[in-house]
């Protein structure tokens, strides 16, 4: 094979080779020649060619160096008979002796093909080639009894079909094309010292390539340390290959697996695709060495790698989380509960609210609108060095392939470094979580992934549900605090019995609300969650609790001044997002609802309590609600 240059890549995209050239090639008994690279271009549309997909399917696509469209013809020792092998994957085109119109694939075993031309005078396929596997009854003549490679009905799949004269979809232009296959498993940088994106290089053994103290390489368990961070400088295999650079010191990898500060003298590498046990990996070979003799970069006996993008310093410092891709499944998390000494304040899901008459507590349907959601209506607090239990209840019975994991970012850098699988019985999944004693205090996240695709990473694709929730980590304290307050001192008062600075877990406490004048008690809320409709609310202490009693306005209340307006402003304002619709829940007078983009631009203003967001671009928005003398704001995600 030839050394790749930019010129050779350009030559690979030259215009259609005329039929006269194809006929001349037939005169050479060596065509197609062993050891050369070819693309198999359609007779009817020369800009498209046969490529091999990852699953071995053969399809037709526009020529591009990033697809597996380069083939070699290996002589079998018989005239016009070859094995047709993909130069990128090493797999062979399989038999066409199958049901007509059935897809043709590749495989590991070579299959002999007869390669012949249509020389019928005046035929539209004159001078083009057909390829029929020799296990067919008829394979060495132009006829409808000869079954060969066919662009299925002019579509994108390669199928087995008749090779009669004039059947254009069964004829091909075998065009010599320099092997210029390019894989791009990473985003490369333009120069040493200016890393655009850094990666962990993960070997097929599961360990990461690590820079040693002596300046060499070894495989170690993934740690997130700087010594496991690398970036790549270059444009492509064809334009000189890539430099492999350590993020630790910006030194460049040499051929002897050591690093050097001289980037001009450092080894350049070409990257290739490889498979092992059905999985896709990549390997590096030195750029300037002949193809057959190239020794792949090997670390501790492993030469097969994948690449995991690492956070930038900006992302780490600003706690920016990556959102995985995926599709929504049928089952979803319907309820969530947290309990145990590590819970200072549990996340309540779903949030309880009042029905339209204010006579019952309702909990809404929690079916997500998509495969990913961020839940911010209720936030949790956990204690360092303590443990707690999580229980997630599903909407339906899971399949045998469904797995659920929960992940935590204890060091608050935007990376979920802790993963725990939940185990379940029917619809209920549980796990015990140990909060590290050295977890950073402050707000962080936990992520749930319910999926049946076998992937286990926090940022892996999901076929089911990915769900982020907000938690904070605090120092552990002895006992829990319980406090009560009123939404309006003008409307009612509150008391707690027995009163104490702290309470032990399991203590019995009663909160009492007393209305003033002709106000009436409405409910007790813990945060946004309605917990009771009874003025006297007995409960058992399981975590630190802040309760607020809500009352109706007095019928004699008519806003006549500042004092009245201030009283009204204390009414609870809840910003509820449901299926890209914002609902403002309050009994206060709404003066304005302002919607801002993340750059601070005001994009909408209204006084309505229900606002549809479908007309806005996808993204994050800030919603600010202004009532008499007060403001409430929340972040909403439009997806």
N, C-alpha and C positions, 0 to 999 in steps of 0.2 A: 504494500500500500504506500501511497505517496505522502511525503511530508506536507502538511496543510499550510496554505498561505491564503491571504485575503483574495488573491487572484483566482485561486482554485475554487473558492466559495462562489465568486462571481461567475466563473465558468460553469458552475453547476446549474446556474439559472439561465443559460443561453436559450435562444428560441428553438422552436421545433426543428428536429433533424428531418430533412425532406425524404420522401419515399425513395428517391434515387439513391440516397446514401444508404438507406436500409437494404436496398437490393444489392448494392455493392458489397455490403457486409456479408451477405449470404454467400458471396463467392469465396470468402475466406473460410476454410474449413475449421479455423480456430475460433470462429465467432459463435457465441460469446466466449471471450478468452478467460482462462483460469487466472485467478489472482487479481482480477480487476474488479472495480466497484461499478455497479450499474443501478440506475433507477428504472422501474417498469412503468412507463407512462402510457396512458390510455390512448388508443387510436383516435377516439373521437374528441379528446380534449387533452392535448399534450402537456398542459400545465399541471395536470394532476397525475398522481402516481400511487402505487400500492405501498401501504405502510402497515406495520405490525403494531397492534395495540398491546397494552400491558397484559391483557388476558389471553393473548395469542390470536385474537380475531384479526382478520385481514380487512382493511377498509381502503377506500380511495380518498385522497385528500390532496390539496394543493401542495406543491413542493415547498418544503421548509427544512432547513438543516436540523431543526429541533424535533422532527418526527423520525421514526425508525423506518426510513424508506430506502436504505442502501443495501443492495443484494450482491451476492457473488454466485457464479455458476461453477460448480465443481464437477469436472468430467467424471463419468462413471466407467470410461473405457469403451463405450459403444457410441457409434456415430449419432450426433444430435441429442445425446442423452446426458442429463445433468441432475445433480442435487442442487436445489435453489435455497441458499442459506442467507439469513439476515445477518449482516455484518455487525450490527449493534447487539443483538441478543444471542446470536449463535444458534438460533432455532431454524428449522427447515419447514418449507411449505409442504403441507400434507396432501393426501390423495384427493383427486377430483372424482374418483369412482364412488360417488355418493349420490343421494337423491338430487335430481336437478333442482336448481335454485336454492340448495342448502348452502350455508356459509362454509367457506374454506378457512382453515385455521393453520397455525404453525405447531410444531411439536419437536421433541428432542431427537426423534429417530429420523434419519434421512429417507426421503421418498424420491424415486427416480422419475424425472419428467422428460418427455420428448419436446424439443423446442423446434418448431417448424414455421415456414412462411406460407402465406397465401400469394401465389403467383398467377392467379386467375386473371386473364386479360380484362381490363376494364373494371374490375371489382374495386369497391371503395377501400377494401382492406389489402389491396395488392401491396406487397413489400413489407407488411407488418407481420408480427410473430404471434403464434398461439403457443400455449403451454399446457400439455395434457399429461397426466401421470400415466406411466406405462402399465399400470395394473388395470387400465380400461381395456375392453375387448378391441376397440379401435382407438388408436392414439397417434398414428404416424401419417395421417392424411387429412386434407381439408374436407370435412364433412360434418353433417349433423349427428353422425354416430360417434364423433370424437368429442369427448366431454373435457373441457379445460377451464382455465381461469376466466371469469367473466365479471365485468362490472355490473352487478345485479340490477337489471332494469334501468340502468343509468343512475342508480342510487349510490350510496356510499359504501355498501358492503361488497366484498368479493365472494362470488358464489360459483358453483359448478354449473356449466351450461354448454350448449352446443357451439361448435367452432366452424359452422358452415361458412362458405365464402360470402363476404358482405355483412356478416354479423359483427358490426363494429365493436360492440361491447366485449367481444371475446378476443380481440386482437390488441397487441401492445407494441409500443416502440421501446426496444431495449437500448437505452441510452447510457453510454459510458459517462459516469459522473464521479468526480473525485470524492472520496469518503470524507464528508465534512460534518458528520453528526455532532450536534451540540446538545449537551444537557445543561440545564440551569437550575441546579438544586439549591442555589444560594444567590443572594444579591451581592455582587462584587463592588469593591470600592475602586476609585480612580488612582489613588496613590498611597504609598506607605505613610503612616502617621495620620491619615484622615479616614478612619474607619466609618463607613456608612452604616453598616450593620454587622454585629458580632454574632458568632455561633459557638455552640458546643458541638464538637465533632464526636459523635457517638458510634462506637464500634459495634459489630454484630454481636459481640459478647455482652453488650449492655453497658460497658464501661466507657468513660470519656477519655479522649486523648488529653494528656496533662503535661505541662512543661515542668521538668524536674529542676531541682536546685543547681544541678550540674550543667543545665542547658540542653538536656536531651529530652526524649519523649518516653512516656510510659502510659499505660492504661490504669485509671483509678475509678473508683465509684464516683458517681456524680455528686459534686459538692457545691457547685455554684461559685467556687473560688475563681479569681481572675486568671489563675494559671490554666483554667479550662476554657478560656475565651479566645477565639481566633477570628480573623477576618481574611478576605481574599481580595487580591488586587489583580485586575486584568479585565479583558473584554470577552474573550472566547478562546476555545481551543485553537481556532484557525488563526487568530491574531497574536500568537505567542504564548498562549496558555495563561496560567494563573500563578501568582505568588501566594504562599500560605504564610500568614503573618500572625505572630503572637500579640494579643492585646496587652499582655503584661509589660512588654518592653519595646514593641514595634519592631522586633527583629524577625528575620525571614528564614523559613525552613530551607535547609540544604539537603542534598541528595543523601548524606550520611546520617540523617535524622537529628542533626544539631542545628542551632540557629546562628545566624550571622547578621551583623549590622550592615553589610555591603549588599544592598538589594540588587545591584547590577550583576554581581557575581553569584547570586543565589539561584537555586534550582527553580525552574518554571515547570508547571505540571499541567497535563491535560486530565480532565475529569471524564469518567465513563460510567455507564450504568451497568449493574450486574444484579443477578437474582440468587437467592439462597433460601431454600425451604419455602418458596412461594412469595418471599418478601423482596422488595426492591431496595438495593443498596447502591453505593457509588464507590469508585476506586480512583486513585490518582496514579498516573504514570508519567515519568519524565518526558518533557516535550520533545527534546532533540534526539532521543534514541530511536532507532528503527522499531517499527511496530512489533515485530515478532520477538524482539529481544527485551522489550521494556519490562522492568521489574516494578511492580506496583509498590507504592508506599505501604510499608508494613510496620505496625507497632505491636510489640509483644505477640507476634504471630498472627495478628488480625489485619486484613487489608480492606475489609468491607465496612463502609461508614454511612451514616445518615447525619443530617444537620438540623440542629434545633436553634432557632433564632433566640438570642438573649436580649434582655432589656437594655436600653441605653441608660446612661447615667441620669438623663432627664426623666425617663420613665420611672426609674427606681426612686429618685428623690421625690417625685410627685405621686407615687403610688398609683400608677396607671395600669389597669388590668387589660390583658388581651381577651378578646371575645372569640370563642371558638365558632366554627361553622357547623351547620347541621340541618336536620329536618325534624319536624315535629312528629312525635309518636302518638299512639292512641291513648296510652296511659300517662297520667301525670300525678304530681303530688297534690293531694286534696287537703291534707292537714299536717301541721308540724307542731311538736311539743318539745320542750326542754325541761329537764329536772335534775336535781342533784346539788351537792354543796358548792360546785363550781359555778352555779347560776346565780348571778347577782340580780339580773333582770332577764326574763325569758323573752324570746321572740314569740309573739302571738300570731298565729296564722290559721285560718283567716280571721280578720278583724270583725268583731261584732258591732252591729249598728242597729238603730231603731227602725221598726217598720213605719209605714206612712202615718199610722195612728199613734205611734209612740207607746204602743201597748205590749210589744214583744221585741226580743233581741233576735236579729236575723244574722246569719253568716252567709255571705254570698258564694256563688259558684266560683271556684278558683281555677277553672280551666284556662290555661294560658292562651294568648292569642297567637303565639309563635313558639319556636323551639327554644328561644332565650328570653329571660325576663330578669329584671332587677327590682327587688322588693324593698321599698324604703318606708312603707307606711308604719312599720313597727321595727324597732331596733333592739338588739340584745346586748347584755353586759355579762362577761364571765370573769372569773378570778384566776390570777396566775397561781400555778402550783396546785390547782384543784382539778377535779374531774366532774363530768356531767354526762347525762344520757340524752340522746336525741331519738325521737320516734317520728318517722314519716309514714303517713298513711296514703296509699295510692287510690286512684279513682276506680281501677279495675284490677283483677288478678293479673300479675305479671306473667310473661312467657318464661320458658326455661332459659332463654338467652338474656333476659333483662338483668342488668347489674346496676347497683346504685352505689356511688361513692360520694363522700363529702371531703372537701379540701379546705385548708386554713392557711392564711398568710400571717403567721405569728410574728414575723419580724417587720411587717408593714412596709414591704418594698414592692408590692404589686405582683409578687410571684407566689403561687400556692405551693409551699414546700412540704406541706403535710397532707397525706391522703389516707383515708380510712374507708374500707368497704362496709356498707351496712348489710346486715343479714336479716332475712325476713321469713315470716310464716304467713302465707297468703298475701294480703295487701299491706301488712304492717312490717316495716323495716326499722331496725334499731342499731345503734352503735354507741359505745362508750368512748368519750373524748377526754384525753388528758391534756390540760392546758400547761404548756411548758413554764417552769418557774422563771425562765429568762425571757419570756415573751415580752415584746415591747408594749408598753401601755399606750392606749389611744385607739382610735377607730380603725377597723380593718374589715375584712370580708370573710365569709365562708361561702363555698360554692357546692351545690348539689348537681350531680350528673346522673340521670336515669337513661340508660342506653342499652341497645341489644347488639351493637356492632363490635363488641369485644375490646374496644379501646378503653384505656384506663387513665390517661393523663388528663389533668384539669383543663387543658386547652385543646384536647383532641376533638375531632368531629364527633357529633352526637346524633343518634337516631332515636329521639325521645324528647328529653327535656333537660335544659341547663338553666340553673336558677341561682342567682347571686343574692345574698342577704348581708345586711350590715350588722357587725358586732363590734363591741369595744372591749378591751382588756384592761382590768384594773388590779391593783394590789388586793390581796385577800384581807378581809376584816372579820372580826369576831361578831357574829350576830347580824341581823338584818334591821334596816330602818323602815318604819312605816309612817307615812304622813298623809294628812287629809287637808283639802282646801275647798273653797267654794268658787264657783264661776263668777259670782257677784255677791258681795257682802250686803247689797241692798235687797237681795231676793231671798237669802237664806244663810244659815250658819251650819257649822259642822263640828263634830266631836269624835274622839276615839277612846275606846275602853278595852282593856286597861291602857293607860298612857305610860310609855316607857321610851328611853333613848334608843334601845335596841331590843330585838326579840330573837329568841332561839327558833330554829326551824321546827315547825309543828305547833307553835303557839297559837292559841285561839284569840282572835281579836274581833271587835265589832266597831264598824263605822256608822255614825248616825248623822242624818241630815234633817234640818228643821227649817221649813219654809217660813218666810216673813210676810205679813200682810196677806193679800190674796194670791201671792205666788204659789205655785205648786211644784213639788219635787218631780224631776224628770228621770234622771238616771245617775248612776256612778260610772265614771270612766277612769280607766287606767291608761294614760296616754290617749290614743284614739280608740281604744277598745272599750265598748260598753260591757260592763261586768255585772251590773245588777240594776233592776227597776224598783227595788225596795229601798225606802228611806233608811231603814236599819239593815245594814249589810254585814252579816257575820262571815268570817272567812278564816282559813288556816294560813299562817305565814309560811311561805316556801321560798321567798326571795324579797329583796327590798322593793317596797311598793309606794307609789305616789298616787293617791286617789283624788279625784275632783268631782264634786257634786254639782249638778246642773239643775236649774230651776226655770220655770216659765216667767216671763215678765209680769209685773203687776198690771192689772187692767187699768189702773189709774196712771200708769207710767206714760207720760207724753213728753217727748224730748223738748225741753224748753231752754236748755242752757248747756254749758260745758260739763257740769257734773253728770247730767243725764246721759250725754253722749259718751262720756267716759265709761259709765256703767254699762251701756249697751255694747261698747267695744269689747268687753270682756267675754262676750259670748264666743263659744268655740267655733273656730273656722277650720274645716278640713278640706284639703285639696285631694280629691280622689280621681285617679286615672283609670279608665276602663275602656279597653279596645280603642285607644286613640281618641277618647272623649274625656274631657275634664269636667268633673262635677264639683261645684263649690257647695259644701254642706255647712250651713250656719243659719242661726235665726237673727243674726245682726244684719243691718242694712249694708249692702255691698255698694261702695262708692265707685270702685273701679277694679277690673281684673286686667293686669298688664302682662303680656307675654313677651319675653326677651330671648334673643339668640345668645349663644355662649360668648359672643364678642360684645355684648351689652346693647345691641341695637334693639329698639322697640319695634316689634313686628305686628302687634295687634293690641287693641284696647277695647274693652267692652264692660258692661255692667251685668251681663247675663251670668247665670249660675251654671249653665251648661254650654260648653264650647267644644265643637268638633275640630279636630286637628288634621283631618285628612287632606286638606288643601296645602299643608306645609311640607317642605322637604323633610326626609328622615333625619333624625339627629336628636340632640339634647336641647331642651329649652328650660328657661326659668320662668315660673308662673308666680306673680305677686298679686295677692288679694288685699285690697284696702277697704277696711270698714271704718266706722266712726272712731277716729283716734287711734287705730291700730293697723298693723300690717302683718301678713302671713305670707311666706313664700315657700316654694318647693321646686325641686328639679324633676322634670318629666322626660321620659325617653320615648321618642316616636320611632316605631320600627314596623 
